[in-house]
Amino acid sequence: MGVCCPSEHQFRLPINAPKIVKSEVMEGDFIIFENIRSHYAFVKVIGHGKFGTVREAVKLNTVKQNSLTHVSSLLSSRQIPDGKKFAVKSITKKKLGKEISMLKRELEILRQVDHPNIIQVHEIYEDQMYLHIVMELCTGGDLFEYIIKQDYISEEEARVIMRKLLSAVNYLHSLNICHRDLKPENFLFSSQDEDAELKILDFGVSLYVQPGDQMKTVVGTLSYLAPEVLSGTYGRECDIWSLGVIMYQLLTGRNPFASESRDFTLKKVMKGEVNLNNEEWLYVSPQSKHLVSGMLQKNPILRIDASTALQHEWFHMECDSTQSNIVSRDVLLRIKKQQKESKLWVEGMKSILRYLSADKIRELKTTFVTLDTAGTGYITYSKLSEVMNKCGMEMGNEEIAKIFQKYGTEPGKINYTSFLIATLDRKYLLNEELMWDAYRDFDPENKGILNLDALKQALTKFGCEFSEQEFSALLAEIRFDPAKGFTFEDFKMIMQNFEEDNLAPRAEDGTPVRRLSHRGSSIESFTSRVSIN
């Protein structure tokens, strides 16, 4: 499900196929059976796959209510309508055949995962001909292109990259997901910016596998395959081997198993030996060599796992360019100020996050990664308590327990999206255009009013589960009036129900004050930042 932008292709819109009322591909209430062109303007083709085409698309501005005719005229004159940009993969359903089970599994995984270094799926539309998958757009190219373009990648930069990759894989393995095709081409930079994030994509051959269980099918890319994969019996340790090959490649510029002959590559992989004492490793630290050797241990039983790898001394070597010990006090302050919010408010916040650009949540993401010291994809009770106290915001056990009761997705854990919801500057809720975009996620048919069934259907589409009693309590909480329905003004009133001091402090001149960097570069100062070491 690649969403990079390797080149522009001849632009052609997908056929405007008739609507359907029931999915022919997936089960669940999350499929949208609306005409996707009523919600997105296709801008250009950015890639082709076996089953479909990936296009850059713009979310139509709901305030201006661009008509399809207006959008067509904009595109013909090379103008792009206002709105957040996404990638839309349009899959021709009749081409799927037996591959439909792989697609179902991939979408199931992508709808479950929630990590800053894993590609996000936002919406899925279906009509008579296509399945349209709306994802975040990554425009910075892949990691393979990046390695090739660099004359030299320092250990500090390799450390930043490997921490991201291992954190994502550690998170996947905690969910019993094995990727099975990790390679630099399957890691995309979110943008061309210096601080662009890395994202794993392409879960087409991924599987749910319990610790100790074995897989049989040989899948993946040969020069990144673990030796045991070729033998036909392997576990999720194969992902760590693939990351070991990538780390080798980052530090030396070459894949140790790649060769011009497929047969020779096959023999090298089966042999599973690497030389870390040759000339290309002369100026690489002993700590990095130790970690690579642990990841490229031929015996999968002896191979280091992702969690242990993240605690390796190589990641704790002094490195001025990483932000591993810096958090923003302002961000932590917002999570401390608690209010009671409904499920509808939470889903509204998720929609708002979808339409915010990456720079708007950069500081939040950095704080999350900093607090997730173990690279699990979660913030733990003990870590938040420790950091709050170090930042001079002492909180009792009962107060912290309330935070985790409200935002925790598992006992004692807060995931990435929940953290963003808890810490997002509420000033964004004062943006009328952003609020309209979020409301339209609840009202995809753009009727302007949701009745009881439509509101329930919208919440179900977002993955909310509740009993009839819980739903009745929600309706009472938001003061739903069946005679009036649920309007944009109702939505806005619920979303903007916060105290003024939940708006983040600004600099005296009112300008933004935070700026971070990416691929191993330095951090510029925050208005309020704290070292947690």
N, C-alpha and C positions, 0 to 999 in steps of 0.2 A: 504494500500500500504506500509506495513512495510518493512524497509530496515535495521533492526538491525541484529546482528550476534549472536543469542542465542546459536547456536550449528552448527557443521558441519554435513551435510547430505551426503549420498552417491552421488558422483559427476556423473552427466549425462548431456550431452549436449542436448539442444532442437533439435528437428528434423530439418534438413536442408531443409526447405519447399520452394516450388517454389515462384518466385516473382509474385506480382500483380501490376496493374497500377492504381487502384482506391481503396480507402479505403472502407471496408465493415462495418466499425465501426464508424469512425469519419468524420466530414466535415472539410475542411480547407486545406491549402497548406503546413502545417507544418509537415505532415506525410512523412517519408522517406521510399521509397519502395526499398531500397537497401538490400542486404544480410548483416545482422548485424554482421555476423562473419568476414566480410571483414574490419570491423572497430573496433571490440572489441574481445578480447580473454576471454572466460569464464574460470574462475579459480576454483571456488568451489560453491556449493550450500550453501546458508546461511539461507534459510527459505522456508517454504511452505505455501500457502494460499488456499482458497477455489477454486480459478480459475487459479492458476498458481504457478510458482516457482521463488524465488528470488535468483540470483547468483551474486557473486562478479565478476566483469569483469574489464579488463585492456584495456584502449585505446591503440590501436596498434601504435607503433612509426612510424610516416610517413617518417622520414628521413631514417631509416634503412629498411623501407618497408618489414616488416615481412610477410612472406607468411603463409598461413594456415598450410601448412606442417611443417614449422619451428615452429609455435606456438604449434602445436600438440606435436612435439618432446620436446619442452620446458616443457609443462605441464606433459608429461609422465615421465620426469626426475625430476619432482617436482620443476622446475625452473619457475619463473614468468617473462614474457616479460616486457621490460621497458614501462612505461606509467602511466598516472593518473588512479587511481582506482575509479570505479563507482559501483553502484548497478543496476542490470537490472532485472526488473520483467517481466517474459515471461508469458503472459496470453493466455490460450487456448481459441480461439474465440468461438468454438462450445459449450463451457461450460457456456458462459455468459447468454444466453437466455434472460429473462426479465430484468436481472441485467445490461444490456448494457446501459440503461439510467443513472443508478447510476455511471457507469464508465465514461460516457461522461461528466457528471456534475463534477465529481471529477477532471478529466483532465482539464476541462475548468477552474475550480477554481485554480488549481495548475499552470496553464500557466499564470494566471492573477496576482497571488500574488508575492510580492517581499519584503521579510522581513528577517532579519538575524536569526530569530527564527522559520522559517517555511521551511520545506523540499523543495528542488528545483528539478524540473523536467528539464532535459537538452534536451533530444531528444526522439522522438517516432518513432519506426520502425514498419512496418507491412508487413507480408507476408501472404501466403495462410492459414497458420495454427495459427499464433501467432500475438499478439500485444506486442512488446517489449518496455518497458518504462525505459529509462535511467535516473537514479536519482543520487543525491549525496549519497555517501556511509557513513553511520553512524556506527561506530564500538565500541562505548563506552557503549552499553547497554541502557536500558530504565530507566526512573526515578523511577519506582516501584522497580526494582532490587537495585538501588542505596539507596533508603530509607530503604529497608530490611537489607542491608549490614552495614548500619551505626548504631553504638550504640547510637549516639546522633547527631542531626543536630542543630547547633546553630541558634539563631534568625538572626544573620548576614548572615549566609549561606542561610537560608530560604528566607531572604529578597532579596538576589541576584537572586535566582531561581524564586521567585514570580514576581519580576519585569519583568523578561524575559517572563513569561507566560502571565501576564496581558498585556504587550506591544503587544505581538503577537495577542491576542484576541481583544484588542482594535483596532488594525489595521484591523483585519478581520471584525469586526462590522462596522468600517468606510466604508468598501466596501459592507456592507449589507450581509455579509456571517455569518451564524451561523454554528458552527462546529457540535454540538449535541452529540459528544462522547468524551469529554475531560476526560482523566484519566491518571494516571502516566505511564501506558504502551504505551500511544500514544505520549510520549515525549522522544526523543532519544538524547543521548550525541553523538556529532559528532565523538569523538575519546576517547581514554583512557587517554589523556593528562589532566593535572590539569586545563588547561584553555579551555577545550572543550566546545563547544556551545551546547545549548539545542534546539531541533527542534520539532515542531509539525508535525505529519504526520497523515495519514489515514483520508481522507476527504470523505470517501465512503457514509456517510449519511448526509453530509453537504448540506445546502440549501441556496439559495439567499432569503433573507426575509427583507422586509422594516420595519423600526421602527413602532411599533404598530400592525403589521400584526401578525397573529396567525398561528401556525402549529398544526397538529392534530395527526400525526403518532407517536406512542411510539417507540423510538429508543434510543440506547445507552446502557450503562452498569449500572445495577440496583443500586448499592450502590453509584453511582455518579450522579444519576438522580435527578433533582429538583422535588419536590412534584407535581407541576402543570403539568409536563410531563405525569405523570401517570393519571392525570385527563383528558388528551386528548386535552387540549387547552393551548398553551404556546407560548411565544416569545423567542427572543434571550437572554433574561435574564437567561435562563437555563444554558448557558455557565458559567456565573458568579457563580452560585451555585456550579457547578462542580469544579471550581477553588477554591472555599471556602472549599470544602471537601479536596482537595489536600493540601491546606495550613494547615488545621487542621491536616492532616496526617504528613506533614513535621514537625510540631511543637510538636506533641505528639507521632508519630510513629504508629498511628492506624487510620483507617477509622471509623468515629462515627456511620455509618449506616450498616457496614458489620456485618454479623453474619453467623453461620453455616447453618441456615435454610433460604432458599429463602423466605418463607412465612413471617418469622420474620423480615427479611431485608425489605421486601415490606411494612410491617406495620410501621417500623421505618421511612422509607422514606416518607410515606404518612403522618405520624405525623409531620415530619419535625422539630423536636426539638433537640437542642444540649445543653449540660451542659458545660459551660466554667468556672465553679467554683469548679470543683473537683480537686483531688490531682495532676493530670497530668498537670494542668495549674498553679500550685503554683508559679513556677519560670519563667513564661512567662509574658512579659510586658503587661500592660493594653492597650497600643496602638495596639499590635497585636491582642489581644482579641476583641478590638473594631472593627478592620477591618474584622476579621473572622465573627463576629456577623452580620456585615453589608452585607457580601457576602452570609451568610446563613440565610438571612431574608426570612421567609416562603412566605410572600406576595411579589410577583415579582415586584409590583408597588413601593414598599418601598425599594427594594434591590438596593444596590449601583451598579453603572455601572463601566465598566473597566476604563474609562477616569478619573472618580472621585476617584476610588480606587488607581490609580497611584499617585494621589496628596495627599493621606492620610499621616498623620504625621508619621506613622510607617516607610515610605520610606524616611523620612527626618531626622530620628534619627541619631545621630553621629555614624559613622561606618567606621573605618579605612580601612576595607578590600574592600570597593567598590571603583570603579574608576569614580564615578559619577561627580566629579568636575575637572577631568584632561583631557586635550586635548593635542595633539601633534602639536606644532607650524609648524613643517615641513610639516605635512599633510595639514594644512590650507594654507600654502604658495603655495602649488601646485595648489589648487583650485583658487587661486588669479591670477596665471599666465595663462592668457587666449590665446588661439589660435583658429582659425576657422577650424573646422573639419567637414568632410562630414558624411552623414548617414552611409556610408560604413565603415568609420573609427570607428564610434561608435559600429557597429555590430562586427567589428573585435576585439574591446576591450572587448566586452561581451564574445567572444569566448576565448580570452586570459585569462580572469578571470575564465572561466570554468576549465581551465587546471592548474591553480595555486593552490598550496597546501594551507591549511588553515593558516599556520604560515606566509605565504607571505602577507596576507591581514588582519592579526590580529589587527594591529595598526589602520588600516582604519576602521575596524568594531567597535573597541572600541571608536574611535572618533565619529563615526556616532551615536552610542548609547548614548554617552555623550551629543551630541548636540540635540538629540531627547528627550528633557527633559519631554515632555508630553506623551511619549510612543505612538506616533501616527503612527510610521513607516515612518515618513517624517522629513526633516529638513526645518524649515520655514525661510522666508525672515528675519523676525525680529531677530530670534535667531542667524543666521549666522552673521548678521550685528553687533549684540551685542558682540559676541565672537571675531570676527575679530578686533573690536576696543579695547577690553580688552587685546588682544594679541599684540597690538601695530601695527596692520596692517590696519590702518584706510582706509576705502573705502567709496567713495561717493555713493549716492543712484543710480546714473546712472551705476556705475561700478558693483554694486551688482545686479542691474536689469539685466545686461548682462549675469551674471552667471546663473540666474534663467531662463532667456530666452533660454539659451543654454542647460542647464541640467534639468530644471524643467519639471516634468511630468504632473503637474497641476499648475495653477496660484499660485505663491508664495510658491511652495513646490518642494523639491528634494527627490526622493525616494532612496532606498538603493543602487541598482545597478548603478544608475546615479552618486551617490556620489563616489562609488568605481572607476568608470571610470574617474571622474574628479580628483581624488586624487592619483591614482595608480602611483607608481614610474615608470617613463618611461624607466628605465634601463631594465625592463623586455622585452621591445620591441627590445632589442638588442640580445635576445636569439633566435638563429636560429631554434632550435628544437621546442621551444614554438610557434614560428611564423608558422612553418610547420603545427603544430597541429591546429592552428587557421584557416589557409588557407584551410585545408581539410574540415572544416565545410562548406566552400563555394563550395568546389569541392569534394563532397562525392564519386563520381565515379572515382576519382583519375586520371582524364584525363590530368591534368597539364595545361590546357587552358580552360577558360570559354568564350563561345560566348555570344552575347547579351542576348539571351533568358535564358541561364543558369545562368547568373549573376542576371537577374531580378528574376528568380525563387528562387535563393538562398536568396535574400533579402526579398522576399515575405515569404519564409519559416521562416525567423527570425521574422516575424510580422511587417515588414515595409509596410506602406501604403503611396502611392504617386500617383499623377496624371501623365499622360504621359509627361506633361510639366516639372514637378518636376524631373521625371526620366531622361529626356533629360538634365536638368540642372546638375544632379548628374554625368552623363556621361561626360559632358564637364568639370566638376570640377576635375574629376579623370583622365581626358585626355584619355578616352577610345578610342582605335583604333579598329574598327570592323574587319579589315584585320588581325590584330595581336592577338586579343582576350585579355583576362585578365589572366595574369600569376602570379606565386608566386612572381616573382621579382617586378611586378607592385604592388601587395599587400604589399610587404615589404616596397617599396618606400613610399606608402601612410601612412602606420602605423608608419614608422620611421621618419616622417616629423615633428620633434619637435626640440626645442632649447635645447642646452646642459644644460642650467641652470634649465631645468625642471627635471633633474636627482636629486634625493634627496641627500642632504649632507651626507657624511659618516664620521665615526670616523677617527681619524688620522691614525690608523692602518688598516683602510678599512673594519673592521669587523662590523657586525650588532650591533646595540646599543639599541634595544628595546626589552623588554620582559614583557609580562603581565601574569597574572594568572587567574584561573577560579574559581570555585565553592566557592567563598567567600574568596579567599586568597589575599595576598597583591600584590601591583604593584611595580615592580622594576623600576628604573629610566630610563627616556628617555634622549637622548642627549638634546632635547629641548622640555620641557613640560610646560604647563601653567595651573594654577588653574583658573576656570571661576566663582568661587563663589565670 
